[in-house]
Amino acid sequence: MDKIWLKRYPAGVPETIDPDHFNSLIDIFEQSVKTYGDKVAFVNMDTELTFNELDTLSKDFAAYLQQQGLQKGDAVALMMPNLLQYPIALFGVLRAGMTVVNVNPLYTARELKHQLSDANAQAIVILDNFAHTLAKVITEVPVKKVILTSIGDMLPAPKRWVVNFVVKYVKKMVPAYSLQHTTQFKQILAQGAKAKYQRPQMSGDDLAFLQYTGGTTGLAKGAMLSHRNMVANLEMVSALVAPLVVDGEETVITALPLYHIFALTANCLTFMKHGGRNILITNPRDMPGFVKELSKYPFSIISGVNTLFNGLLHADGFKDLDFSHLKIALGGGMAVQRAVAEHWERVTKSRLLEGYGLTECSPIVTVNPTDIEHYNGTIGLPLPSTEVRIVDVDTGEELPQGEAGELQVRGPQVMVGYLNRPDETAKVMIDGWFATGDIGLMDEQGFFKIVDRKKDMILVSGFNVYPNEIEDVIAEHPKVLEVAAVGVPHDSSGEQVKIFVVRKDKSLTEKELIAYSRENMTGYKVPKLVEFREELPKTNVGKILRRELRDEEEAKAK
């Protein structure tokens, strides 16, 4: 395979990395503590945690787990938003030689039961706001140790007491629950400080994370990500950002939840390695509060999904912030729309770089080089030591440059497989290549473009219509805030395009939008149906759920 993208790498970016440069994530963590000791690693609610403090607290956490009889390799679940407790627990679990199972705090009891049982989780660290969900299933899961924490636990007194009191009794954000034999987070740190920490013998093959994915199509599967997978992805990202990043000096805005693989790798782990200061945003949906947090820090890196960037651009006060330190804005998780990227560039005077990744790839596969001048509508170039190819959906044959087909990935960041699901693993691992289920193509310089998800593709009278393209065009309309396109059944054409639109300007009409579409798209791509909504369904990280909209339409058609 001709890796034509290598010719487009910026100067100094290597073709390959060494995935065995570090034995494990523990090695990287220990090196960072040694190098950046007194520098601030994490900030949340105006409270700072230095690398040295994180070293002590995570070691105490690890010692506590070991003292409780948990073994190397045991799964420990973390179920909380972005709080200082998260990195303490995360690095504590890893340093104990155990496997982190990240859990979305918004899970229902059914989803939580499946994930804890599937992972055979022996312990869970959970924010008390979500303890009522765990209480419903605790007798049906393997969890032996429940560690409870409250939002303000790592804040200094008296702020800690005030925050916890307000959350529980004033805002009533902690529903009643009944759980036996729980231990408080602060208590376990105190116990761990008195226990002996035993550093485990690690290899790259040991599992670092069981990261669950694919819940939208039935039961979620646990992607087994080894220490070698994660180290490889960190080395790849480091190689790419090296020309821009100054070790020990960057301030990173972390608004996406750390239990999501994108923020976990791109923010938490990458900038732990580079001595960055991660500003943890607990509730990015509170836009006024988010903008206020941004105003406090000379931030140089920010990551997010398209809807987050779009939300910030329309938030009061955002355009008045100081963007003079901003080096990298990284978009992923869903397609970045041209209208949003260009608006971002106008407001911040910096580029919004789009990348692409999957949970099964630790997650980063491609990203735009840091030397592009403007948004280019692509997901960028494959990272060092990463191969990407486009194959025919039906035959599996590799396709030439410029033709659309399924995008497949090979590299040291690709998962070991799905936990206890050899059949599911065999469906996606084909001769060493991971089949992504995404339809893409490669241009003459080696830049890749995602056309759409295989399952989101709309078939109109035999023509392939890609929702991303429709949404990109509609999002350019000055009166549109957000849009989602789906295929709905139609008697003569098989399917027709329907769009769901959140308006920026209430004067926008269906007729106006369809006329605009006709001017900008071929006939068969033009939406036949338009529905205006106050909001669109989204995942916990703000990714628009086309599937939910499709399901609604299918239910109506029955």
For each residue, the residues with C-beta under 8 A, 3 or more apart:
1: 387 389 398
2:
3: 6 15 382 387 446
4: 7 8 401 442 444 445 446
5: 8 9 381 382 442 445 446 447
6: 3 9 15 446
7: 4 445 446
8: 4 5 369 381 445 446 447
9: 5 6 13 15 369 381
10: 13 243 369 370 371
11: 243
12: 242 243
13: 9 10 239 240 242 243 369 384
14: 17 239 384
15: 3 6 9 384 385
16: 384 385
17: 14 21 232 235 236 239 384 385
18: 21 235
19: 204 228 231 232 235 385 412 413
20: 23 204 228 231
21: 17 18 231 235
22: 25 27 28 31 231
23: 20 26 27 202 203 204 227
24: 27 28 94 202 203 204 206 208 227 231
25: 22 28 29 94 208 227 230 231 269
26: 23 29 30 94 95 199 200 202 227
27: 22 23 24 30 31 202
28: 22 24 25 31 32 231 234 269 272 273
29: 25 26 32 33 58 91 94 95 272
30: 26 27 33 34
31: 22 27 28 34 35
32: 28 29 35 36 51 272 273 275
33: 29 30 36 37 51 52 54 55
34: 30 31 37
35: 31 32 247 248 275
36: 32 33 39 41 51 248 275
37: 33 34 50 51 52 55
38: 50 51 52
39: 36 50 51 248 275 277
40: 43 48 49 50 51 277
41: 36 49 50 51 53 54 87 272 277 278
42: 48 49 54 84 87 277 278 280
43: 40 46 47 48 49 277 278 279 280 297
44: 47 82 83 84 154 279 280 282
45: 152 155 159 163 282
46: 43 296
47: 43 44 84 154 155 156 159
48: 40 42 43
49: 40 41 42 43 53 54 57 84 87 88 154
50: 37 38 39 40 41 53 54
51: 32 33 36 37 38 39 40 41 54 55 275
52: 33 37 38 55 56
53: 41 49 50 56 57
54: 33 41 42 49 50 51 57 58 87 88 91
55: 33 37 51 52 58 59
56: 52 53 59 60 193
57: 49 53 54 60 61 88 92 189
58: 29 54 55 61 62 87 88 89 90 91 92 95
59: 55 56 62 63 92 95 192 197
60: 56 57 63 64 92 188 189 190 192 193 195 197
61: 57 58 64 65 88 89 91 92 93 95 96 188 189 192
62: 58 59 65 66 92 93 95 96 192 197
63: 59 60 66 67 96 192 193 195 196 197 198
64: 60 61 67 68 92 188 189 191 192 195
65: 61 62 68 70 76 92 93 96 98 123
66: 62 63 70 96 195 197 198
67: 63 64 191 192 195
68: 64 65 123 145
69:
70: 65 66 74 76 96 98 122 123 145
71: 74 98
72: 96 97 98 200 206
73: 97 98 99 206 207
74: 70 71 98 99 122 123
75: 98 99 101 119 120 121 122 210
76: 65 70 89 93 96 98 99 100 101 121 122 123 124 125
77: 101 102 103 115 116 119 121 123 124 125 126 143
78: 86 89 90 93 100 101 102 103 124 125 259
79: 103 104 105 107 112 124 125 126 127 130 134 259
80: 83 85 86 105 125 126 127 130 149 259
81: 86 105 127 257 282 283
82: 44 86 254 255 257 258 280 281 282
83: 44 80 86 127 149 151 153 154 280 282
84: 42 44 47 49 87 88 154 280
85: 80 88 89 125 127 149 153 154 185
86: 78 80 81 82 83 89 90 258 259 280
87: 41 42 49 54 58 84 90 91 258 268 272 278
88: 49 54 57 58 61 84 85 91 92 154 189
89: 58 61 76 78 85 86 92 93 125 147
90: 58 78 86 87 93 94 100 258 268
91: 29 54 58 61 87 88 94 95
92: 57 58 59 60 61 62 64 65 88 89 95 96
93: 61 62 65 76 78 89 90 96 98 99 100
94: 24 25 26 29 90 91 97 98 100 208
95: 26 29 58 59 61 62 91 92 197 199 200
96: 61 62 63 65 66 70 72 76 92 93 200
97: 72 73 94 200 201 202 206
98: 65 70 71 72 73 74 75 76 93 94
99: 73 74 75 76 93 119 207 208 209 210
100: 76 78 90 93 94 208 209 210
101: 75 76 77 78 115 116 119 121 209 210 212 222
102: 77 78 209 211 212 258 259 260 261 264
103: 77 78 79 107 112 115 116 124 212 259
104: 79 107 111 257 259 540
105: 79 80 81 127 129 130 259 540
106: 540
107: 79 103 104 111 112 115 133
108: 111 112 133
109: 112 113 133 136 137
110: 113 114
111: 104 107 108 114 115 215 220
112: 79 103 107 108 109 115 116 133 134 137 141
113: 109 110 116 117 137 140 141
114: 110 111 117 118 219 220
115: 77 101 103 107 111 112 118 119 121 212 220 222
116: 77 101 103 112 113 119 121 124 137 141 142 143
117: 113 114 120 140 141 142
118: 114 115 212 219 220 222 419 420
119: 75 77 99 101 115 116 210 212 222 419
120: 75 117 142
121: 75 76 77 101 115 116 124 141 142 143
122: 70 74 75 76 142 143 144 145
123: 65 68 70 74 76 77 143 144 145 146 147
124: 76 77 78 79 103 116 121 134 143 145 146 147
125: 76 77 78 79 80 85 89 147 149 185
126: 77 79 80 130 131 134 146 147 148 149
127: 79 80 81 83 85 105 130 131 148 149 150 151
128: 131 148 149 150 168 174 177
129: 105 151 167 173 174 175
130: 79 80 105 126 127 133 134
131: 126 127 128 134 135 148 174 177 179
132: 135 136 175 176 177
133: 107 108 109 112 130 136 137
134: 79 112 124 126 130 131 137 138 143 146 177 179
135: 131 132 138 177 178 179
136: 109 132 133
137: 109 112 113 116 133 134 140 141
138: 134 135 141 143 146 179
139:
140: 113 117 137
141: 112 113 116 117 121 137 138
142: 116 117 120 121 122
143: 77 116 121 122 123 124 134 138 146
144: 122 123
145: 68 70 122 123 124 183
146: 123 124 126 134 138 143 179 181 182 183
147: 89 123 124 125 126 182 183 184 185 188
148: 126 127 128 131 179 182 183 184 185
149: 80 83 85 125 126 127 128 153 184 185 186
150: 127 128 153 164 167 168 174 185
151: 83 127 129 163 164 167 282
152: 45 155 159 160 161 162 163 164 167
153: 83 85 149 150 160 164 184 185 186
154: 44 47 49 83 84 85 88 160
155: 45 47 152 159 160 163
156: 47 159 160
157: 160 161
158: 161 162
159: 45 47 152 155 156 162 163
160: 152 153 154 155 156 157 163 164
161: 152 157 158 164 165
162: 152 158 159 165 166
163: 45 151 152 155 159 160 166 167
164: 150 151 152 153 160 161 167 168
165: 161 162 168 169 170
166: 162 163 169 170 171
167: 129 150 151 152 163 164 170 171 173 174
168: 128 150 164 165 171 172 173 174
169: 165 166 172
170: 165 166 167
171: 166 167 168
172: 168 169
173: 129 167 168
174: 128 129 131 150 167 168
175: 129 132
176: 132
177: 128 131 132 134 135
178: 135
179: 131 134 135 138 146 148 182
180:
181: 146
182: 146 147 148 179
183: 145 146 147 148 187 188
184: 147 148 149 153 187 188
185: 85 125 147 148 149 150 153 188 189
186: 149 153 189 190
187: 183 184 190 191
188: 60 61 64 147 183 184 185 191 192
189: 57 60 61 64 88 185 186 192 193
190: 60 186 187 193 194
191: 64 67 187 188 194 195
192: 59 60 61 62 63 64 67 188 189 195 197
193: 56 60 63 189 190
194: 190 191
195: 60 63 64 66 67 191 192
196: 63
197: 59 60 62 63 66 95 192
198: 63 66
199: 26 95
200: 26 72 95 96 97
201: 97
202: 23 24 26 27 97 206 227
203: 23 24 206 227
204: 19 20 23 24 226 227 228 231
205: 226 227 228
206: 24 72 73 97 202 203 226 227
207: 73 99 210 224 225 226 227 416
208: 24 25 94 99 100 225 226 227 229 230
209: 99 100 101 102 223 225 230 261 264
210: 75 99 100 101 119 207 222 223 224 225 419
211: 102 222 223 225 261 359
212: 101 102 103 115 118 119 215 220 221 222 223 359
213: 220 221 223 358 359 360
214: 217 218 220 221
215: 111 212 218 219 220
216: 545 547
217: 214 455
218: 214 215
219: 114 118 215
220: 111 114 115 118 212 213 214 215
221: 212 213 214 418 419 421 424
222: 101 115 118 119 210 211 212 418 419 420
223: 209 210 211 212 213 359 360 415 418 419
224: 207 210 415 416 417 418 419
225: 207 208 209 210 211 229 230 362 415 416
226: 204 205 206 207 208 229 230 416
227: 23 24 25 26 202 203 204 205 206 207 208 230 231
228: 19 20 204 205 231 232 412
229: 208 225 226 232 233 362 412 413 414 415 416
230: 25 208 209 225 226 227 233 234 265 269 362 413
231: 19 20 21 22 24 25 28 204 227 228 234 235
232: 17 19 228 229 235 236 362 385 411 412 413
233: 229 230 236 237 265 361 362 363 364 383 413
234: 28 230 231 237 238 265 269 270 273
235: 17 18 19 21 231 232 238 239 384
236: 17 232 233 239 240 364 383 384 385 386 413
237: 233 234 240 241 265 266 270 364 367 383
238: 234 235 241 242 270 273 274
239: 13 14 17 235 236 242 383 384
240: 13 236 237 367 369 370 383 384
241: 237 238 244 245 270 274 328 370
242: 12 13 238 239 245
243: 10 11 12 13 370 371
244: 241 327 328 370
245: 241 242 250 274 276 327
246: 249 250
247: 35 274 275
248: 35 36 39 274 275 276
249: 246 275 276 300
250: 245 246 271 274 275 276 277 300 301 327
251: 276 277 279 297 298 299 300 301 325
252: 267 271 276 277 278 279 299 300 301 302 303
253: 279 281 294 297 299 301 302 303
254: 82 258 263 267 268 278 279 280 281 303
255: 82 263 281 284 290 302 303 304 308
256: 260 262 263 267 284 303 304 305 308 333 541
257: 81 82 104 260 263 540 541
258: 82 86 87 90 102 254 263 264 267 268 280
259: 78 79 80 86 102 103 104 105 264
260: 102 256 257 263 264 333 540 541
261: 102 209 211 264 265 357 359 362 363
262: 256 265 266 303 332 333 357 363 541
263: 254 255 256 257 258 260 266 267 268 303
264: 102 209 258 259 260 261 267 268 269
265: 230 233 234 237 261 262 268 269 270 357 362 363 364
266: 237 262 263 270 303 330 332 355 364
267: 252 254 256 258 263 264 270 271 278 301 303
268: 87 90 254 258 263 264 265 271 272 278
269: 25 28 230 234 264 265 272 273
270: 234 237 238 241 265 266 267 273 274 276
271: 250 252 267 268 274 275 276 277 278 301
272: 28 29 32 41 87 268 269 275 276 278
273: 28 32 234 238 269 270
274: 238 241 245 247 248 250 270 271
275: 32 35 36 39 51 247 248 249 250 271 272
276: 245 248 249 250 251 252 270 271 272 301
277: 39 40 41 42 43 250 251 252 271
278: 41 42 43 87 252 254 267 268 271 272
279: 43 44 251 252 253 254 293 297 299
280: 42 43 44 82 83 84 86 254 258
281: 82 253 254 255 284 290 293
282: 44 45 81 82 83 151
283: 81 286 289 290
284: 255 256 281 287 290 308
285:
286: 283 289 290
287: 284 290 291 311 312 315 316
288: 291 292 315 316 317
289: 283 286 292 293
290: 255 281 283 284 286 287 293 294 312 315
291: 287 288 294 295 312 315 316 317 318 321
292: 288 289 295 296 317
293: 279 281 289 290 296 297
294: 253 290 291 297 299 318 321
295: 291 292 317 321 322
296: 46 292 293
297: 43 251 253 279 293 294
298: 251 322 324 325
299: 251 252 253 279 294 302 325 326
300: 249 250 251 252 325 326 327 328
301: 250 251 252 253 267 271 276 326 327 328 329 330
302: 252 253 255 299 326 328 329 330
303: 252 253 254 255 256 262 263 266 267 329 330 331 332
304: 255 256 308 309 312 329 330 331 333 542
305: 256 308 309 331 332 333 334 541 542 543
306: 309 310 331 333 334 335 336 337 340 542
307: 310 311 334 482 538 542 543 544
308: 255 256 284 304 305 311 312 542
309: 304 305 306 312 313 329 331 336 340 344 352
310: 306 307 313 314 337 340 343 481 482
311: 287 307 308 314 315 542
312: 287 290 291 304 308 309 315 318
313: 309 310 318 319 340 343 344 347
314: 310 311 318 481 504
315: 287 288 290 291 311 312 318
316: 287 288 291
317: 288 291 292 295 320 321
318: 291 294 312 313 314 315 321 347
319: 313 347
320: 317
321: 291 294 295 317 318
322: 295 298 325
323: 326 347 348 349 350
324: 298
325: 251 298 299 300 322
326: 299 300 301 302 323 329 348 350
327: 244 245 250 300 301 350 370
328: 241 244 300 301 302 353 370
329: 301 302 303 304 309 326 344 348 350 351 352 353
330: 266 301 302 303 304 352 353 354 355 367
331: 303 304 305 306 309 336 341 352 353 354 355
332: 262 266 303 305 354 355 356 357 364
333: 256 260 262 304 305 306 541 542 543
334: 305 306 307 543 544
335: 306 354 450 468 471 472
336: 306 309 331 340 341 352 354 375
337: 306 310 340 341 471 472 475
338: 341 342 375 377 472 475 476
339: 342 343 472 475 476
340: 306 309 310 313 336 337 343 344 352 475
341: 331 336 337 338 344 345 351 352 354 375
342: 338 339 345 346 374 375
343: 310 313 339 340 346 347
344: 309 313 329 340 341 347 348 350 352
345: 341 342 348 349 350 351 352 374 375
346: 342 343 349
347: 313 318 319 323 343 344
348: 323 326 329 344 345
349: 323 345 346
350: 323 326 327 329 344 345
351: 329 341 345 368 372 373 374 375
352: 309 329 330 331 336 340 341 344 345 375
353: 328 329 330 331 367 368 370 372 380
354: 330 331 332 335 336 341 367 368 375 378 379 380
355: 266 330 331 332 364 366 367 368 379 380
356: 332 364 365 366 367 379 380 448 450
357: 261 262 265 332 361 362 363 364 365 366
358: 213 361 363 365 409 434 436
359: 211 212 213 223 261 363 415
360: 213 223 363 414 415 428 434
361: 233 357 358 364 365 409 411 413 414 415 434
362: 225 229 230 232 233 261 265 357 413 414 415
363: 233 261 262 265 357 358 359 360
364: 233 236 237 265 266 332 355 356 357 361 367 383 413
365: 356 357 358 361 382 383 386 388 409 411 413
366: 355 356 357 379 380 381 382 383 386 388 448
367: 237 240 330 353 354 355 356 364 379 380 381 383
368: 351 353 354 355 372 376 378 379 380 381 447
369: 8 9 10 13 240 372 380 381
370: 10 240 241 243 244 327 328 353
371: 10 243
372: 351 353 368 369 375 376
373: 351
374: 342 345 351
375: 336 338 341 342 345 351 352 354 372
376: 368 372 447
377: 338 449
378: 354 368 443 447 448 449
379: 354 355 356 366 367 368 440 447 448 449 450
380: 353 354 355 356 366 367 368 369 447 448
381: 5 8 9 366 367 368 369 446 447 448
382: 3 5 365 366 386 387 388 411 446 448
383: 233 236 237 239 240 364 365 366 367 386 411 413
384: 13 14 15 16 17 235 236 239 240
385: 15 16 17 19 232 236 411 412
386: 236 365 366 382 383 409 410 411 413
387: 1 3 382 409 410 411
388: 365 366 382 407 408 409 410 442 448
389: 1 398 407 408 410 433
390: 398 399 403 404 405 406 407 408 440 441 442
391: 395 396 397 398 399 405 406 408
392: 395 396 397 398 399 405 406
393: 405 406 439 454
394:
395: 391 392
396: 391 392 430
397: 391 392
398: 1 389 390 391 392
399: 390 391 392 403 404 405
400: 403
401: 4 441 442 443 444
402: 441 442 443 444
403: 390 399 400 441
404: 390 399 439 440 441 451 464
405: 390 391 392 393 399 439 440 441
406: 390 391 392 393 435 436 437 438 439 440 454
407: 388 389 390 436 438 439 440 448 450
408: 388 389 390 391 430 433 434 435 436
409: 358 361 365 386 387 388 414 433 434 436
410: 386 387 388 389 414 432 433 434
411: 232 361 365 382 383 385 386 387 414
412: 19 228 229 232 385
413: 19 229 230 232 233 236 361 362 364 365 383 386
414: 229 360 361 362 409 410 411 434
415: 223 224 225 229 359 360 361 362 418 434
416: 207 224 225 226 229
417: 224 421 422 425 429
418: 221 222 223 224 415 421 424 425
419: 118 119 210 221 222 223 224
420: 118 222
421: 221 417 418 424 425
422: 417 425 426
423: 426 427
424: 221 418 421 427 428
425: 417 418 421 422 428 429
426: 422 423 429
427: 423 424 435
428: 360 424 425 434 435 437
429: 417 425 426 432 433 434 435
430: 396 408 433 434 435
431:
432: 410 429
433: 389 408 409 410 429 430
434: 358 360 361 408 409 410 414 415 428 429 430
435: 406 408 427 428 429 430
436: 358 406 407 408 409
437: 406 428 453 454 455
438: 406 407 450 452 453 454
439: 393 404 405 406 407 450 451 452 453 454 457 466
440: 379 390 404 405 406 407 448 449 450 451
441: 390 401 402 403 404 405 448 449 451
442: 4 5 388 390 401 402 446 447 448 449
443: 378 401 402 446 447 448 449
444: 4 401 402
445: 4 5 7 8
446: 3 4 5 6 7 8 381 382 442 443
447: 5 8 368 376 378 379 380 381 442 443
448: 356 366 378 379 380 381 382 388 407 440 441 442 443
449: 377 378 379 440 441 442 443
450: 335 356 379 407 438 439 440 468
451: 404 439 440 441 466 468 469
452: 438 439 456 457 466 467 468 469
453: 437 438 439 456 457
454: 393 406 437 438 439 457
455: 217 437
456: 452 453 466 467 486 546
457: 439 452 453 454 464 465 466 467 487
458: 464 465 466 467 485 486 487 495 497
459: 462 463 464 465 487 494 495
460: 463 465 487 493 494 495 496 497 524 525
461: 492 493 494 524
462: 459 494
463: 459 460 524
464: 404 457 458 459
465: 457 458 459 460 469 470 487 497 524 525
466: 439 451 452 456 457 458 469 470
467: 452 456 457 458 470 471 484 485 486 487 546
468: 335 450 451 452 471 472
469: 451 452 465 466 472 473 521 525
470: 465 466 467 473 474 483 485 497 499 517 521 525 527
471: 335 337 467 468 474 475 483 484 485 499
472: 335 337 338 339 468 469 475 476
473: 469 470 476 517 520 521
474: 470 471 477 480 483 485 499 501 513 516 517 527
475: 337 338 339 340 471 472 480 482 483
476: 338 339 472 473 480 520
477: 474 480 508 513 516
478: 504 505
479: 503 504 505 507 508 512
480: 474 475 476 477 483 501 502 503 504 508 513
481: 310 314 502 503 504
482: 307 310 475 501 502 535 536 544
483: 470 471 474 475 480 499 500 501 502
484: 467 471 499 500 536 544 546 549
485: 458 467 470 471 474 497 498 499 500 527 546
486: 456 458 467 497 498 500 546 549 550 553
487: 457 458 459 460 465 467 495 496 497 498 550
488: 495 496 497 498 529 550 553 557
489: 494 495 553 554 557
490: 493 494 495 496 528
491:
492: 461
493: 460 461 490 496 524
494: 459 460 461 462 489 490
495: 458 459 460 487 488 489 490
496: 460 487 488 490 493 528 529
497: 458 460 465 470 485 486 487 488 525 526 527 528 529
498: 485 486 487 488 527 528 529 530 531 553
499: 470 471 474 483 484 485 513 527 529 530 531
500: 483 484 485 486 531 532 533 536 549
501: 474 480 482 483 508 513 530 531 532 533
502: 480 481 482 483 532 533 534 535 536
503: 479 480 481 506 508 532
504: 314 478 479 480 481 508
505: 478 479 508
506: 503
507: 479
508: 477 479 480 501 503 504 505 512 513 532
509: 512 513
510: 513 514 530 532
511: 514 515
512: 479 508 509 515 516
513: 474 477 480 499 501 508 509 510 516 517 527 530
514: 510 511 517 518 526 527 530
515: 511 512 518 519
516: 474 477 512 513 519 520
517: 470 473 474 513 514 520 521 525 526 527
518: 514 515 521 523 526
519: 515 516
520: 473 476 516 517
521: 469 470 473 517 518 525 526
522: 525 526
523: 518 526
524: 460 461 463 465 493
525: 460 465 469 470 497 517 521 522
526: 497 514 517 518 521 522 523
527: 470 474 485 497 498 499 513 514 517 530
528: 490 496 497 498
529: 488 496 497 498 499
530: 498 499 501 510 513 514 527
531: 498 499 500 501
532: 500 501 502 503 508 510
533: 500 501 502 536
534: 502
535: 482 502
536: 482 484 500 502 533 544 545 549
537: 544 545 548 549
538: 307 542 543 544 545
539: 542 543 545
540: 104 105 106 257 260
541: 256 257 260 262 305 333
542: 304 305 306 307 308 311 333 538 539
543: 305 307 333 334 538 539
544: 307 334 482 484 536 537 538
545: 216 536 537 538 539 548 549
546: 456 467 484 485 486 549 550
547: 216 550 551
548: 537 545 551 552
549: 484 486 500 536 537 545 546 552 553
550: 486 487 488 546 547 553 554
551: 547 548 554 555
552: 548 549 555 556
553: 486 488 489 498 549 550 556 557
554: 489 550 551 557 558
555: 551 552 558
556: 552 553
557: 488 489 553 554
558: 554 555
